[in-house]
Amino acid sequence: MVLDLDACLARATFENTVACGVEPVLDGLLRFEAQLPVAQRSLFRLDSLELWVKLRPGVHQLLQTLHGRFQTWACTSATL
């Protein structure tokens, strides 16, 4: 099974495209999620790429269900 990352499993945006005033909210959510186990987190900040990544609802459950049933590949056509 091939899964497309772009807008299907996750949504990503560069830090410089985040609306004014939204980044502090994202930072707060990131601090909150840092207290959760990694498998329950959905918001990530890739500092080296200056990128925010948000997993779609249900992604963890989907991947858990597929694990062991299918050979799974993730792809992207995104460029950095």
Phi, psi and omega in degrees: 000132178252127180246134180269123180291322189296108174065358177260305179265333183208161175232134181232150176211144178287147181306322183287356177255359179286133182301148180304131178090349183275328184301319176299325177294315178298319178300319178296316177297321179297317178296320178297312182292337179298339178278346182271156171300149183306322183293349179253356181279149179230352181242130182224146176240119179262090186302319183296336179254358185053052188228136170260137178231130179237121177286144178290152176302136177089358183297316181301315181294319179300311182295324177297318180294319182287331182302128179087345179259330183223152165281120190245135178235142174245139180226164176210150174250009181293151174239151180249000000 
